[in-house]
């Protein structure tokens, strides 16, 4: 045994032969300035949330008022009586249930088509190498600068030529090939390491198999973001369904149905407010259910790319 080991003092061992535990690091104590910043940040967040929530709260209580008190002066948040029956009268006023079902069908079908088109196109632009890829992508991306109002007349002429006026495919297909979804998926796909795909190709996987089994499962956050944005776009679309639909009782969607509460004899503001609150429920539930994927997908799609 060496002299160094003999001369070193013996370390005390706890009873029972247990090894000594490391002392915990002291918790960091915030300075008064940091506490003040934290309080100011929370106050600002709560104030911003209250400002954004105020119109929604007022709209909800307006849906419970009698129609004669909608524009009473001075304005009151709660009317003289609370009419929960307004929400039931919405469905008795017209084919509102049909509008809801049409909106669900158009929004879900349109979202599925956009997801298929955007993910495959984003994979082709972001992961595959082919001649003229960047030039085609720039031209494809330039379509985002064209307002929808400019393309309404040409699209209607095409729908009329195909015989699709007043059909579901006319409500879905014209907006299934947008550049926004392709750009979002391309940015996310380019942030995924290329080594994963190269390893799959070494194992014998082709581009389609690599896309379905490796790339697409990793893109769930971006797919969730695109699904929410697309669903909300179809759900809230008003101009195009108003133009391409003739039989509103059969193919009318919710935004078009909300306009039916205004007529020659006046506007039922109480029912229109109640219908607007009902129309907000699906999108609100969807955003709350996918909020974690939304935050992750937006951050990764915005920072990805190389």
Secondary structure by P-SEA (a helix, b strand, c coil): cccccccccbbbbccccccccccccccccccaaaaaaaaaaaaaaaaaaaaaaaaaaaaaaaaaccccccccccccccccccccaaaaaaaaacaaaaaaaaaaaaaaaaaaaaaaaaaaaaaaaccccccaaaaaaaaaaaccccccccaaaaaaaaaaaaccccccccccccccccaaaaaaaaaaaaaccaaaaaaaaaacccaaaaaaccccccaaaaaaaaaaaaaaaaaacccccccccccccccccaaaaaaccccccccaaaaaaaaaaaaaaaaaaaaaaaaaaaaaaaaaaaaccc
